[in-house]
Amino acid sequence: MAFSDKIAESLSALLTTTLPELNATLDALVAAGLRSQVKVLVGGAPVTSEYAGRIKADAYATDLFGANEAVSDLVNNRIGLYGV
């Protein structure tokens, strides 16, 4: 499956120095004209819901269980607990 065929893309940052790459990925989706076709979930130790909102991610989760629920909400067009 090609990147552009996915419904949801999950991005995780493990260090604060990697946070800008989450934003760069979202910017790349916009530049490629794909942002409206891809739901983006972000998480990881340095990521906060505030940061997720600032970079305009569709959802944020603190752990794998939350990410699973968030993806379910995203692909079913529900706002859910994890929406940003």
DSSP file (Angstrom, degrees, kcal/mol; ACC not computed):
  #  RESIDUE AA STRUCTURE BP1 BP2  ACC     N-H-->O    O-->H-N    N-H-->O    O-->H-N    TCO  KAPPA ALPHA  PHI   PSI    X-CA   Y-CA   Z-CA
    1    1 A M              0   0    0      0, 0.0     2,-0.1     0, 0.0     5,-0.1   0.000 360.0 360.0 360.0 128.5    0.0    0.0    0.0
    2    2 A A    >>  -     0   0    0      1,-0.1     3,-1.6     3,-0.0     4,-0.5  -0.376 360.0-110.6 -74.9 155.8    1.4    3.4   -1.0
    3    3 A F  G >4 S+     0   0    0      1,-0.3     3,-1.3     2,-0.2    -1,-0.1   0.890 118.8  53.3 -52.1 -43.9    1.7    6.2    1.5
    4    4 A S  G 34 S+     0   0    0      1,-0.3    -1,-0.3    34,-0.0    -2,-0.0   0.617 100.3  62.6 -73.6 -10.8   -1.0    8.2   -0.3
    5    5 A D  G <4 S+     0   0    0     -3,-1.6    -1,-0.3    33,-0.0    -2,-0.2   0.569  82.6 103.2 -87.1  -9.2   -3.4    5.2   -0.2
    6    6 A K    <<  -     0   0    0     -3,-1.3     3,-0.1    -4,-0.5    33,-0.0  -0.396  58.3-156.3 -75.3 149.6   -3.6    5.2    3.6
    7    7 A I  S    S+     0   0    0      1,-0.3    32,-2.8    31,-0.1     2,-0.4   0.823  81.6  25.8 -88.5 -39.2   -6.5    6.5    5.5
    8    8 A A  E     -a   39   0A   0     30,-0.2     2,-0.5    32,-0.0    -1,-0.3  -0.979  63.4-163.0-130.9 140.3   -4.6    7.3    8.7
    9    9 A E  E     -a   40   0A   0     30,-3.2    32,-2.6    -2,-0.4     2,-0.5  -0.988   9.9-154.9-122.4 127.6   -0.9    8.0    9.4
   10   10 A S  E     -a   41   0A   0     -2,-0.5     2,-0.4    30,-0.2    32,-0.2  -0.882  10.0-171.1-105.0 132.1    0.5    7.7   12.9
   11   11 A L  E     -a   42   0A   0     30,-3.0    32,-1.4    -2,-0.5     2,-0.4  -0.975   0.8-170.8-124.3 136.2    3.6    9.7   13.8
   12   12 A S  E     -a   43   0A   0     -2,-0.4     2,-0.4    30,-0.2    32,-0.2  -0.977   8.2-159.9-129.1 140.2    5.6    9.3   17.0
   13   13 A A        -     0   0    0     30,-2.0    34,-0.3    -2,-0.4    32,-0.3  -0.965   8.4-178.1-117.1 134.5    8.4   11.3   18.5
   14   14 A L  S    S+     0   0    0     -2,-0.4     2,-0.3    30,-0.2    -1,-0.1   0.683  72.1  34.9-102.1 -23.1   10.8    9.9   21.0
   15   15 A L  S >  S-     0   0    0      1,-0.1     3,-1.8    30,-0.1     4,-0.4  -0.938  79.1-120.3-130.3 152.2   12.9   13.0   21.7
   16   16 A T  G >  S+     0   0    0     -2,-0.3     3,-1.1     1,-0.3    -1,-0.1   0.803 112.1  65.3 -61.3 -27.0   12.1   16.7   21.7
   17   17 A T  G 3  S+     0   0    0      1,-0.2    -1,-0.3     2,-0.1     4,-0.1   0.684  98.7  53.9 -69.8 -15.5   14.7   17.1   18.9
   18   18 A T  G X> S+     0   0    0     -3,-1.8     3,-1.3     1,-0.2     4,-0.7   0.550  81.3  91.8 -93.8  -7.9   12.4   15.1   16.6
   19   19 A L  H X> S+     0   0    0     -3,-1.1     3,-1.4    -4,-0.4     4,-1.2   0.880  78.1  60.2 -54.9 -42.6    9.3   17.2   17.2
   20   20 A P  H 3> S+     0   0    0      0, 0.0     4,-2.4     0, 0.0    -1,-0.3   0.791  96.2  63.5 -59.0 -24.7    9.9   19.5   14.2
   21   21 A E  H <> S+     0   0    0     -3,-1.3     4,-2.1     2,-0.2    -2,-0.2   0.810  96.6  56.6 -70.2 -28.4    9.8   16.4   11.9
   22   22 A L  H <X S+     0   0    0     -3,-1.4     4,-1.9    -4,-0.7    -1,-0.2   0.945 110.6  43.8 -63.6 -46.9    6.2   15.9   12.9
   23   23 A N  H  X S+     0   0    0     -4,-1.2     4,-2.6     1,-0.2    -2,-0.2   0.896 111.7  53.8 -63.8 -40.8    5.4   19.4   11.7
   24   24 A A  H  X S+     0   0    0     -4,-2.4     4,-2.3     1,-0.2    -1,-0.2   0.872 106.9  52.2 -62.6 -37.1    7.5   18.9    8.6
   25   25 A T  H  X S+     0   0    0     -4,-2.1     4,-2.0     2,-0.2    -1,-0.2   0.918 110.1  47.4 -65.8 -42.9    5.6   15.8    7.7
   26   26 A L  H  X S+     0   0    0     -4,-1.9     4,-2.0     1,-0.2    -2,-0.2   0.909 111.6  51.0 -64.2 -40.9    2.3   17.6    8.0
   27   27 A D  H  X S+     0   0    0     -4,-2.6     4,-2.7     1,-0.2    -2,-0.2   0.888 108.4  52.6 -61.4 -39.1    3.6   20.4    5.9
   28   28 A A  H  X S+     0   0    0     -4,-2.3     4,-2.0     2,-0.2    -1,-0.2   0.875 107.1  52.1 -65.9 -37.4    4.8   17.9    3.3
   29   29 A L  H  <>S+     0   0    0     -4,-2.0     5,-2.7     2,-0.2     6,-1.1   0.909 111.5  47.0 -63.5 -41.2    1.3   16.4    3.1
   30   30 A V  H ><5S+     0   0    0     -4,-2.0     3,-1.5     4,-0.2    -2,-0.2   0.942 111.7  50.2 -63.6 -48.1   -0.2   19.9    2.6
   31   31 A A  H 3<5S+     0   0    0     -4,-2.7    -1,-0.2     1,-0.3    -2,-0.2   0.833 110.7  49.9 -61.1 -33.3    2.4   20.7   -0.1
   32   32 A A  T 3<5S-     0   0    0     -4,-2.0    -1,-0.3    -5,-0.2    -2,-0.2   0.483 113.9-118.2 -84.4  -2.2    1.6   17.4   -1.9
   33   33 A G  T < 5S+     0   0    0     -3,-1.5    -3,-0.2    -4,-0.3    -2,-0.1   0.737  87.6 108.4  73.2  22.5   -2.1   18.1   -1.8
   34   34 A L    >>< +     0   0    0     -5,-2.7     3,-2.0    -6,-0.2     4,-0.8   0.526  39.8  96.3-106.6  -8.9   -2.7   15.1    0.3
   35   35 A R  G >4 S+     0   0    0     -6,-1.1     3,-0.8     1,-0.3    -5,-0.1   0.847  83.8  52.4 -57.2 -38.3   -3.5   16.6    3.7
   36   36 A S  G 34 S+     0   0    0      1,-0.2    -1,-0.3    -7,-0.2    -2,-0.1   0.654 110.6  50.0 -72.9 -12.4   -7.3   16.4    3.2
   37   37 A Q  G <4 S+     0   0    0     -3,-2.0     2,-0.4     1,-0.1    -1,-0.2   0.547 104.6  64.0 -99.2 -10.2   -7.1   12.7    2.3
   38   38 A V    <<  -     0   0    0     -4,-0.8     2,-0.4    -3,-0.8   -30,-0.2  -0.962  66.7-148.2-124.4 128.3   -5.0   11.6    5.3
   39   39 A K  E     -a    8   0A   0    -32,-2.8   -30,-3.2    -2,-0.4     2,-0.5  -0.807  21.2-151.4 -89.8 133.0   -5.9   11.6    9.0
   40   40 A V  E     -a    9   0A   0     -2,-0.4    18,-1.9   -32,-0.2    19,-1.6  -0.927  13.2-172.4-116.7 126.2   -2.8   12.2   11.1
   41   41 A L  E     -ab  10  59A   0    -32,-2.6   -30,-3.0    -2,-0.5     2,-0.3  -0.948  10.2-169.1-112.0 132.1   -2.4   10.9   14.7
   42   42 A V  E     +ab  11  60A   0     17,-2.2    19,-1.8    -2,-0.4     2,-0.3  -0.886  18.3 135.4-122.3 155.3    0.6   12.0   16.7
   43   43 A G  E     +ab  12  61A   0    -32,-1.4   -30,-2.0    -2,-0.3     2,-0.2  -0.950   4.8 125.1-172.7-172.1    2.1   10.8   20.0
   44   44 A G  S >  S-     0   0    0     17,-0.5     3,-1.2    -2,-0.3   -30,-0.2  -0.434  72.0 -62.9 119.8 164.0    5.2    9.9   21.9
   45   45 A A  T 3  S+     0   0    0    -32,-0.3    -1,-0.1     1,-0.3   -31,-0.1   0.855 130.6  37.8 -52.2 -47.4    6.9   11.0   25.1
   46   46 A P  T 3  S+     0   0    0      0, 0.0     2,-0.3     0, 0.0    -1,-0.3   0.570  95.6 100.5 -85.3  -4.8    7.6   14.7   24.2
   47   47 A V    <   -     0   0    0     -3,-1.2     2,-0.3   -34,-0.3    -3,-0.2  -0.612  50.4-173.3 -85.2 136.1    4.3   15.2   22.3
   48   48 A T     >  -     0   0    0     -2,-0.3     4,-2.4    -5,-0.1     5,-0.2  -0.811  38.9-112.8-118.9 163.6    1.4   17.0   24.1
   49   49 A S  H  > S+     0   0    0     -2,-0.3     4,-2.1     1,-0.2     5,-0.2   0.852 119.8  56.7 -63.7 -32.1   -2.2   17.5   23.0
   50   50 A E  H  > S+     0   0    0      2,-0.2     4,-2.1     1,-0.2    -1,-0.2   0.928 108.0  45.8 -63.4 -44.8   -1.3   21.2   22.8
   51   51 A Y  H  > S+     0   0    0      2,-0.2     4,-2.1     1,-0.2    -2,-0.2   0.910 110.0  54.7 -64.6 -41.5    1.5   20.6   20.4
   52   52 A A  H  <>S+     0   0    0     -4,-2.4     5,-2.7     1,-0.2     4,-0.3   0.903 110.4  46.6 -58.3 -41.5   -0.7   18.2   18.4
   53   53 A G  H ><5S+     0   0    0     -4,-2.1     3,-0.8     3,-0.2    -1,-0.2   0.884 108.6  55.6 -66.9 -38.6   -3.2   21.1   18.0
   54   54 A R  H 3<5S+     0   0    0     -4,-2.1    -2,-0.2     1,-0.2    -1,-0.2   0.864 111.7  42.1 -63.8 -36.9   -0.5   23.6   17.1
   55   55 A I  T 3<5S-     0   0    0     -4,-2.1    -1,-0.2    -5,-0.1    -2,-0.2   0.424 115.6-117.1 -91.7   3.1    0.7   21.4   14.2
   56   56 A K  T < 5 +     0   0    0     -3,-0.8    -3,-0.2    -4,-0.3   -16,-0.1   0.847  51.0 168.5  66.7  38.4   -2.9   20.7   13.2
   57   57 A A      < -     0   0    0     -5,-2.7    -1,-0.2    -6,-0.2    27,-0.2  -0.418  39.0-130.5 -70.8 157.9   -2.8   16.9   13.7
   58   58 A D  S    S+     0   0    0    -18,-1.9    26,-1.4     1,-0.2     2,-0.3   0.773  81.7   2.9 -82.8 -26.8   -6.2   15.2   13.7
   59   59 A A  E     -bC  41  83A   0    -19,-1.6   -17,-2.2    24,-0.2     2,-0.3  -0.983  57.5-153.0-156.1 163.1   -5.7   13.3   16.9
   60   60 A Y  E     -b   42   0A   0     22,-2.1     2,-0.3    -2,-0.3   -17,-0.2  -0.996  12.0-177.9-140.0 140.3   -3.2   12.7   19.8
   61   61 A A  E     -b   43   0A   0    -19,-1.8   -17,-0.5    -2,-0.3   -14,-0.1  -0.993  23.7-151.0-140.5 149.8   -2.7    9.7   22.0
   62   62 A T  S    S+     0   0    0     -2,-0.3     2,-0.3   -19,-0.2    -1,-0.1   0.655  80.1   8.0 -91.4 -18.0   -0.4    9.1   25.0
   63   63 A D  S  > S-     0   0    0      1,-0.1     4,-2.4   -20,-0.0     5,-0.2  -0.910  85.6 -86.4-153.4 178.0   -0.1    5.3   24.5
   64   64 A L  H  > S+     0   0    0     -2,-0.3     4,-2.3     1,-0.2     5,-0.2   0.861 122.1  52.8 -61.3 -38.9   -0.8    2.4   22.2
   65   65 A F  H  > S+     0   0    0      1,-0.2     4,-1.8     2,-0.2    -1,-0.2   0.913 111.7  45.5 -65.8 -42.5   -4.3    1.8   23.6
   66   66 A G  H  > S+     0   0    0      2,-0.2     4,-2.8     1,-0.2    -2,-0.2   0.883 111.1  53.9 -65.8 -38.6   -5.2    5.4   23.1
   67   67 A A  H  X S+     0   0    0     -4,-2.4     4,-2.7     2,-0.2     5,-0.2   0.899 106.3  52.4 -63.4 -40.9   -3.8    5.4   19.6
   68   68 A N  H  X S+     0   0    0     -4,-2.3     4,-1.9     1,-0.2    -1,-0.2   0.925 112.8  44.1 -60.7 -45.3   -5.9    2.3   18.7
   69   69 A E  H  X S+     0   0    0     -4,-1.8     4,-2.4     2,-0.2    -2,-0.2   0.902 112.6  52.6 -65.6 -42.0   -9.0    4.1   19.9
   70   70 A A  H  X S+     0   0    0     -4,-2.8     4,-2.8     2,-0.2    -2,-0.2   0.910 108.8  49.1 -62.9 -42.9   -8.0    7.3   18.1
   71   71 A V  H  X S+     0   0    0     -4,-2.7     4,-2.8     2,-0.2     5,-0.3   0.910 110.1  51.9 -63.8 -40.9   -7.5    5.6   14.8
   72   72 A S  H  X S+     0   0    0     -4,-1.9     4,-1.2    -5,-0.2    -2,-0.2   0.927 111.9  46.7 -59.4 -44.5  -10.9    3.9   15.1
   73   73 A D  H  <>S+     0   0    0     -4,-2.4     5,-3.4     2,-0.2    -2,-0.2   0.919 113.1  49.7 -62.2 -43.9  -12.5    7.3   15.8
   74   74 A L  H ><5S+     0   0    0     -4,-2.8     3,-1.5     1,-0.2    -2,-0.2   0.933 111.4  45.4 -64.0 -48.0  -10.6    8.8   12.8
   75   75 A V  H 3<5S+     0   0    0     -4,-2.8    -1,-0.2     1,-0.3    -2,-0.2   0.716 115.9  48.0 -73.0 -17.3  -11.5    6.2   10.2
   76   76 A N  T 3<5S-     0   0    0     -4,-1.2    -1,-0.3    -5,-0.3    -2,-0.2   0.239 114.0-117.5-102.4  12.6  -15.1    6.2   11.4
   77   77 A N  T < 5 +     0   0    0     -3,-1.5     2,-0.3     1,-0.2    -3,-0.2   0.839  65.2 143.5  55.5  40.0  -15.3   10.0   11.3
   78   78 A R      < -     0   0    0     -5,-3.4    -1,-0.2    -6,-0.2    -2,-0.1  -0.835  51.7-141.8-104.6 147.2  -16.0   10.3   15.0
   79   79 A I     >  +     0   0    0     -2,-0.3     4,-0.6     4,-0.1    -1,-0.2   0.966  45.6 165.8 -69.5 -53.7  -14.6   13.2   17.1
   80   80 A G  T >4  -     0   0    0      1,-0.2     3,-0.7     2,-0.2   -10,-0.1   0.133  54.8 -62.9  66.2 178.1  -13.9   10.9   20.1
   81   81 A L  T 34 S+     0   0    0      1,-0.2    -1,-0.2   -15,-0.0   -11,-0.1   0.751 129.8  52.7 -68.9 -28.1  -11.8   11.4   23.2
   82   82 A Y  T 34 S+     0   0    0     -3,-0.1   -22,-2.1   -16,-0.1    -1,-0.2   0.404  76.0 122.2 -99.3   2.1   -8.5   11.8   21.3
   83   83 A G  B <<   C   59   0A   0     -3,-0.7   -24,-0.2    -4,-0.6   -25,-0.1  -0.324 360.0 360.0 -63.6 146.7   -9.5   14.5   18.7
   84   84 A V              0   0    0    -26,-1.4   -25,-0.1   -27,-0.2    -1,-0.1   0.408 360.0 360.0 -97.7 360.0   -7.4   17.6   18.8
